[in-house]
């Protein structure tokens, strides 16, 4: 009968933690992804990115965000589930039935250990693949030579100011009306105006041209009066030359197996960063159990603020450790592991306080 009760308790925690983890991850993903989406849309507006690449980049960035927020989501999930059970006096009933802190940890780690194994694959294998995919999408987008961010009624600047043009109106069939262009070639400044224009691609060279019709072109050297004025029926302006963009893989995009063969501080920092994400699953699971304990009459939001403060300190210490690794201030064997050790020590002290020193003296310190 007791074995059956233990299975019910395990199932209770697994179901509650799974539901809460999915909900917390959904909320955090929407918040962080919206910030990333705003940044991508600003690049589209500035002409640095095409709209075709946004969907792929949003998908890959969403997967990276999910991998990054899982440890924090687990910490919040355990706090919310156990905090609610303390508030509703369910934990009091479990403790009265003989469920101790060790049994509580067992149920929590039955949920955390499979998540730890999943995070090992996601952090060590999937993360560099996603980073490589993102760089590939960006390189492919640059090779398509699209004039991005064209907005009628405003001046559009490209090629670091060497190409500036103004379009009064863009029709539904992508035809431009009343076009003004200023471009610089071979030290000469050219100003072109026409009644209409459209973009075409040369099938042989792959270069992209803006074909203007019925207009005038003024060309000359700034500061001199010998300008050349030309009237044309049709005139082509090269707006983008075809170029093959190669994907250059940095440290973040390299597979974990190759990072383990490198001795550079940057490679070691990235390697420890990848290992830290799954390791944080275990350290946060240790810490969340004692933090979640609250009085039935007290609210659980105070513990959430405490957990948030601890998480912020944890992230700052991790960033500081990575900076020390890059500068050679600390050795590789110490690296970021001391931050996880600090969390484990803090969790141990909180468990000791939770059990009480009299209990520890009677069960651990007093010889049997």
Secondary structure, DSSP 4 states (H G I P E B T S, - for coil): -HHHHHHHHHHHHHHHHHHHHHHHHHHHHHHHHHHHHHHHHHHHHTTSS-HHHHHHHHHHHHHHHHHHHHHHHHHHHHHHHHHHHHHTTHHHHHHHTT--HHHHHHHHHHHHHHHHHHHHHIIIIIHHHHHHHHHHHHHHHHHT----S--TTSEEEEGGGTEEEEEEEE-TTS-EEEEEEEEEETTEEEEEEEEEEEEEE-TTT--EEEEEEEEEEEEE-TT-S--EEEEEEEEEEEEE---PPPP---TTTS-HHHHTT---HHHHHHHHHHHHHHHHHHHHHHHHHHHT---TTS-SHHHHHHHHHHHHHHHHHHHHHHHHHHHTSS-TTTTTHHHHHHHHHHHHHHHHHHH-HHHHIIIIIS--
